[in-house]
Amino acid sequence: MSWYLHVLKNYAVFKGRARRKEYWYFFLVNLVIALCLAVVDNLLHTPGSADGAGILGSIYSFAVMIPTIAVGVRRLHDTGRVGWWMFIVIIPVIGALVLLYFFVKDSEAEPNEYGPNPKHIEDAQFSG
């Protein structure tokens, strides 16, 4: 849950790097919240819930859209890619698969143009 809150605190930070753990924990908590809201939307029969886009889920999705994009860009930076690679998702199926590959790829071990490796920063904070 702390990684989820960390991403929300960096709401619109597109600079720097995000390690895999940060991205995937945010993704997991985001998915659980969205599924819970979909269930609540269906139980309450909110407008649009029959189509899979209930009011509560839509509001939540809109609220986390910028942090989701920002952590995705930072994740791409961590693998040494520019954030513009996020647009590859426009290509049906193949774009999503390529982006998934980039997101599961390990960090560049050394500092890159986007900053130092976040793994090393975190390790230094906990060892000292």
Accessible surface in RSA format (square Angstrom, percent):
REM  Atomic radii and reference values for relative SASA: ProtOr
REM  Chains: A
REM  Algorithm: Lee & Richards
REM  Probe-radius: 1.40
REM  Slices: 20
REM RES _ NUM      All-atoms   Total-Side   Main-Chain    Non-polar    All polar
REM                ABS   REL    ABS   REL    ABS   REL    ABS   REL    ABS   REL
RES MET A   1   135.26  70.0 103.95  68.8  31.31  74.6  96.28  81.9  38.98  51.6
RES SER A   2    83.69  70.7  73.19  97.7  10.49  24.2  51.09 108.8  32.59  45.7
RES TRP A   3    51.37  20.6  51.03  24.7   0.34   0.8  39.83  21.2  11.55  18.7
RES TYR A   4    11.40   5.3  11.20   6.4   0.19   0.5   7.25   5.4   4.15   5.1
RES LEU A   5    81.71  45.5  81.45  58.3   0.27   0.7  81.50  57.2   0.22   0.6
RES HIS A   6    75.58  41.3  74.04  51.5   1.55   4.0  42.10  43.4  33.48  39.0
RES VAL A   7     0.38   0.2   0.38   0.3   0.00   0.0   0.38   0.3   0.00   0.0
RES LEU A   8    54.76  30.5  45.46  32.5   9.30  23.4  45.74  32.1   9.03  24.3
RES LYS A   9   169.18  82.5 133.16  81.7  36.02  85.8  87.42  78.7  81.76  87.1
RES ASN A  10    38.12  26.3  37.68  36.4   0.44   1.1   1.83   4.4  36.29  35.1
RES TYR A  11    96.95  45.3  95.48  54.3   1.47   3.8  75.29  56.6  21.66  26.7
RES ALA A  12    57.16  52.6  37.24  57.5  19.92  45.3  38.14  53.7  19.02  50.4
RES VAL A  13    65.04  42.8  61.19  55.4   3.85   9.3  65.04  56.5   0.00   0.0
RES PHE A  14    80.10  40.1  73.87  45.8   6.24  16.2  73.87  44.8   6.24  17.8
RES LYS A  15   172.65  84.2 167.10 102.5   5.56  13.2 111.61 100.5  61.04  65.0
RES GLY A  16    24.29  30.0   0.00   N/A  24.29  30.0  20.68  56.7   3.61   8.1
RES ARG A  17    22.33   9.4   2.36   1.2  19.97  47.5   2.36   3.2  19.97  12.1
RES ALA A  18     0.00   0.0   0.00   0.0   0.00   0.0   0.00   0.0   0.00   0.0
RES ARG A  19    31.62  13.3  31.62  16.1   0.00   0.0   2.52   3.4  29.10  17.6
RES ARG A  20    86.31  36.2  85.92  43.8   0.40   0.9  20.66  28.2  65.66  39.8
RES LYS A  21    82.75  40.4  73.27  45.0   9.49  22.6  39.45  35.5  43.30  46.1
RES GLU A  22     7.43   4.3   7.43   5.6   0.00   0.0   0.00   0.0   7.43   6.1
RES TYR A  23    19.86   9.3  19.86  11.3   0.00   0.0   2.90   2.2  16.95  20.9
RES TRP A  24    71.04  28.5  67.93  32.9   3.11   7.3  66.93  35.7   4.11   6.7
RES TYR A  25   102.40  47.8 101.74  57.9   0.67   1.7  54.49  40.9  47.91  59.1
RES PHE A  26     2.48   1.2   2.48   1.5   0.00   0.0   2.48   1.5   0.00   0.0
RES PHE A  27    91.43  45.7  89.70  55.6   1.73   4.5  90.91  55.1   0.52   1.5
RES LEU A  28    93.42  52.0  93.38  66.8   0.04   0.1  93.42  65.6   0.00   0.0
RES VAL A  29    25.66  16.9  24.65  22.3   1.01   2.4  25.66  22.3   0.00   0.0
RES ASN A  30    25.12  17.3  24.12  23.3   1.00   2.4   2.92   7.0  22.20  21.5
RES LEU A  31    80.85  45.0  76.72  54.9   4.14  10.4  80.35  56.4   0.50   1.4
RES VAL A  32    77.67  51.1  76.80  69.5   0.87   2.1  77.60  67.4   0.06   0.2
RES ILE A  33    48.46  27.6  46.39  34.6   2.07   5.0  48.46  34.9   0.00   0.0
RES ALA A  34    38.16  35.1  34.02  52.5   4.14   9.4  34.71  48.9   3.44   9.1
RES LEU A  35   103.99  57.9 103.31  73.9   0.68   1.7 103.47  72.7   0.52   1.4
RES CYS A  36    71.30  53.9  67.11  74.9   4.18   9.8  25.32  64.2  45.97  49.6
RES LEU A  37    40.10  22.3  40.10  28.7   0.00   0.0  40.10  28.2   0.00   0.0
RES ALA A  38    44.78  41.2  40.39  62.3   4.40  10.0  44.13  62.1   0.65   1.7
RES VAL A  39    85.28  56.1  83.91  76.0   1.37   3.3  85.18  74.0   0.10   0.3
RES VAL A  40    56.66  37.3  56.50  51.1   0.16   0.4  56.66  49.2   0.00   0.0
RES ASP A  41     2.85   2.0   2.85   2.8   0.00   0.0   1.95   4.6   0.90   0.9
RES ASN A  42    78.38  54.0  72.55  70.1   5.83  14.0  23.65  56.9  54.72  52.9
RES LEU A  43   132.33  73.7 111.87  80.0  20.46  51.4 114.25  80.2  18.08  48.6
RES LEU A  44   116.13  64.7  92.15  65.9  23.98  60.3  95.60  67.1  20.53  55.3
RES HIS A  45   152.12  83.1 130.78  90.9  21.34  54.6  87.12  89.8  65.00  75.6
RES THR A  46    23.29  16.6  17.72  18.0   5.57  13.3  20.20  27.1   3.09   4.7
RES PRO A  47    99.26  72.3  85.43  77.9  13.83  50.3  97.39  80.4   1.87  11.6
RES GLY A  48    33.25  41.0   0.00   N/A  33.25  41.0  19.85  54.5  13.40  30.0
RES SER A  49    13.11  11.1   6.73   9.0   6.38  14.7   1.31   2.8  11.80  16.5
RES ALA A  50   106.78  98.2  64.20  99.1  42.58  96.9  75.15 105.8  31.63  83.8
RES ASP A  51   129.81  90.9  93.32  92.9  36.49  86.3  31.25  73.5  98.55  98.3
RES GLY A  52    70.55  87.0   0.00   N/A  70.55  87.0  35.18  96.5  35.36  79.2
RES ALA A  53    60.55  55.7  47.72  73.6  12.83  29.2  53.04  74.7   7.52  19.9
RES GLY A  54     4.86   6.0   0.00   N/A   4.86   6.0   0.00   0.0   4.86  10.9
RES ILE A  55    78.94  44.9  78.77  58.7   0.18   0.4  78.94  56.8   0.00   0.0
RES LEU A  56    62.38  34.7  59.37  42.5   3.01   7.6  59.94  42.1   2.45   6.6
RES GLY A  57    16.04  19.8   0.00   N/A  16.04  19.8  15.59  42.8   0.45   1.0
RES SER A  58    50.64  42.8  39.68  53.0  10.96  25.3  34.96  74.4  15.69  22.0
RES ILE A  59   110.70  63.0 106.66  79.5   4.04   9.7 110.10  79.3   0.61   1.6
RES TYR A  60    32.06  15.0  28.43  16.2   3.63   9.4  31.75  23.9   0.32   0.4
RES SER A  61    63.32  53.5  55.68  74.3   7.64  17.6  33.21  70.7  30.11  42.2
RES PHE A  62   150.61  75.4 141.82  87.8   8.79  22.9 145.67  88.3   4.94  14.1
RES ALA A  63    50.14  46.1  40.22  62.1   9.92  22.6  47.11  66.3   3.03   8.0
RES VAL A  64    12.26   8.1  12.26  11.1   0.00   0.0  12.26  10.7   0.00   0.0
RES MET A  65    88.13  45.6  83.55  55.3   4.58  10.9  49.93  42.4  38.20  50.6
RES ILE A  66    70.89  40.3  70.61  52.6   0.28   0.7  70.88  51.0   0.01   0.0
RES PRO A  67     0.06   0.0   0.00   0.0   0.06   0.2   0.06   0.1   0.00   0.0
RES THR A  68    48.27  34.3  47.52  48.2   0.75   1.8  46.24  62.1   2.04   3.1
RES ILE A  69    72.36  41.2  72.36  53.9   0.00   0.0  72.36  52.1   0.00   0.0
RES ALA A  70     0.00   0.0   0.00   0.0   0.00   0.0   0.00   0.0   0.00   0.0
RES VAL A  71     0.00   0.0   0.00   0.0   0.00   0.0   0.00   0.0   0.00   0.0
RES GLY A  72     0.41   0.5   0.00   N/A   0.41   0.5   0.41   1.1   0.00   0.0
RES VAL A  73    15.62  10.3  15.62  14.1   0.00   0.0  15.62  13.6   0.00   0.0
RES ARG A  74     9.81   4.1   9.81   5.0   0.00   0.0   5.39   7.4   4.42   2.7
RES ARG A  75     0.00   0.0   0.00   0.0   0.00   0.0   0.00   0.0   0.00   0.0
RES LEU A  76     0.00   0.0   0.00   0.0   0.00   0.0   0.00   0.0   0.00   0.0
RES HIS A  77    15.62   8.5  15.62  10.9   0.00   0.0   8.99   9.3   6.63   7.7
RES ASP A  78     0.00   0.0   0.00   0.0   0.00   0.0   0.00   0.0   0.00   0.0
RES THR A  79     7.12   5.1   0.00   0.0   7.12  17.0   0.57   0.8   6.54   9.9
RES GLY A  80    32.12  39.6   0.00   N/A  32.12  39.6   4.13  11.3  27.98  62.7
RES ARG A  81    51.64  21.7  48.20  24.6   3.44   8.2  14.30  19.5  37.34  22.6
RES VAL A  82    71.81  47.3  70.30  63.6   1.51   3.6  70.47  61.2   1.34   3.6
RES GLY A  83    13.74  16.9   0.00   N/A  13.74  16.9   7.64  21.0   6.10  13.7
RES TRP A  84   181.79  73.0 173.68  84.1   8.11  19.0 144.35  77.0  37.44  60.7
RES TRP A  85    99.56  40.0  95.41  46.2   4.15   9.8  83.44  44.5  16.12  26.2
RES MET A  86    36.94  19.1  34.55  22.9   2.38   5.7  34.66  29.5   2.28   3.0
RES PHE A  87   119.09  59.6 114.01  70.6   5.08  13.2 115.18  69.8   3.90  11.2
RES ILE A  88    31.33  17.8  24.12  18.0   7.21  17.4  29.74  21.4   1.58   4.3
RES VAL A  89    78.41  51.6  65.54  59.3  12.87  31.0  65.54  56.9  12.87  34.9
RES ILE A  90   128.57  73.2 108.19  80.6  20.38  49.1 115.18  82.9  13.39  36.3
RES ILE A  91    87.24  49.6  84.95  63.3   2.29   5.5  87.04  62.7   0.21   0.6
RES PRO A  92   107.48  78.3  92.21  84.1  15.27  55.5 102.03  84.2   5.45  33.9
RES VAL A  93   109.21  71.9  96.45  87.3  12.76  30.8 102.62  89.2   6.59  17.9
RES ILE A  94   112.77  64.2 112.53  83.8   0.25   0.6 112.77  81.2   0.00   0.0
RES GLY A  95     0.00   0.0   0.00   N/A   0.00   0.0   0.00   0.0   0.00   0.0
RES ALA A  96    48.58  44.7  42.88  66.2   5.70  13.0  44.58  62.8   4.00  10.6
RES LEU A  97   105.97  59.0 100.63  72.0   5.34  13.4 100.98  70.9   4.98  13.4
RES VAL A  98    44.26  29.1  41.25  37.3   3.00   7.2  44.23  38.4   0.03   0.1
RES LEU A  99    14.58   8.1  14.58  10.4   0.00   0.0  14.58  10.2   0.00   0.0
RES LEU A 100    84.68  47.2  82.34  58.9   2.34   5.9  84.04  59.0   0.64   1.7
RES TYR A 101   120.10  56.1 116.90  66.5   3.20   8.3  88.10  66.2  31.99  39.4
RES PHE A 102    15.31   7.7  15.31   9.5   0.00   0.0  15.31   9.3   0.00   0.0
RES PHE A 103    11.61   5.8  11.61   7.2   0.00   0.0  11.61   7.0   0.00   0.0
RES VAL A 104    68.63  45.2  62.68  56.7   5.95  14.3  62.68  54.5   5.95  16.2
RES LYS A 105    74.75  36.5  67.77  41.6   6.98  16.6  31.12  28.0  43.63  46.5
RES ASP A 106    70.20  49.2  62.57  62.3   7.63  18.0  25.85  60.8  44.36  44.2
RES SER A 107    13.79  11.7   1.09   1.5  12.71  29.3   0.85   1.8  12.95  18.1
RES GLU A 108    71.42  41.0  64.20  48.6   7.22  17.2  31.62  61.2  39.80  32.5
RES ALA A 109    64.82  59.6  56.01  86.4   8.81  20.0  58.18  81.9   6.63  17.6
RES GLU A 110   124.14  71.3 122.28  92.5   1.86   4.4  55.70 107.7  68.44  55.9
RES PRO A 111    89.59  65.3  69.51  63.4  20.08  73.0  69.65  57.5  19.94 123.9
RES ASN A 112    33.06  22.8  11.52  11.1  21.54  51.9  22.49  54.1  10.57  10.2
RES GLU A 113   152.28  87.4 104.45  79.0  47.83 113.9  45.64  88.3 106.65  87.1
RES TYR A 114    42.62  19.9  27.81  15.8  14.82  38.6  32.16  24.2  10.46  12.9
RES GLY A 115    21.99  27.1   0.00   N/A  21.99  27.1  20.93  57.4   1.05   2.4
RES PRO A 116    74.00  53.9  71.08  64.8   2.92  10.6  71.08  58.7   2.92  18.2
RES ASN A 117     4.85   3.3   3.92   3.8   0.93   2.2   0.02   0.0   4.83   4.7
RES PRO A 118    21.95  16.0  19.67  17.9   2.28   8.3  20.01  16.5   1.95  12.1
RES LYS A 119    52.09  25.4  52.09  32.0   0.00   0.0  31.76  28.6  20.33  21.7
RES HIS A 120   104.90  57.3  99.45  69.1   5.45  13.9  78.46  80.9  26.45  30.8
RES ILE A 121    77.79  44.3  73.34  54.6   4.45  10.7  77.47  55.8   0.32   0.9
RES GLU A 122    32.10  18.4  31.40  23.8   0.70   1.7  11.29  21.8  20.81  17.0
RES ASP A 123    86.99  60.9  81.33  80.9   5.66  13.4  30.80  72.5  56.19  56.0
RES ALA A 124    64.97  59.7  49.71  76.7  15.26  34.7  55.39  78.0   9.58  25.4
RES GLN A 125   129.49  72.4  99.81  72.9  29.67  70.6  41.02  87.3  88.46  67.1
RES PHE A 126   163.01  81.6 130.24  80.7  32.77  85.3 133.64  81.0  29.37  84.1
RES SER A 127    99.32  83.9  57.45  76.7  41.87  96.5  50.50 107.5  48.82  68.4
RES GLY A 128   101.70 125.4   0.00   N/A 101.70 125.4  57.36 157.4  44.34  99.3
END  Absolute sums over single chains surface
CHAIN  1 A     8032.6       6864.4       1168.1       5942.8       2089.8
END  Absolute sums over all chains
TOTAL          8032.6       6864.4       1168.1       5942.8       2089.8
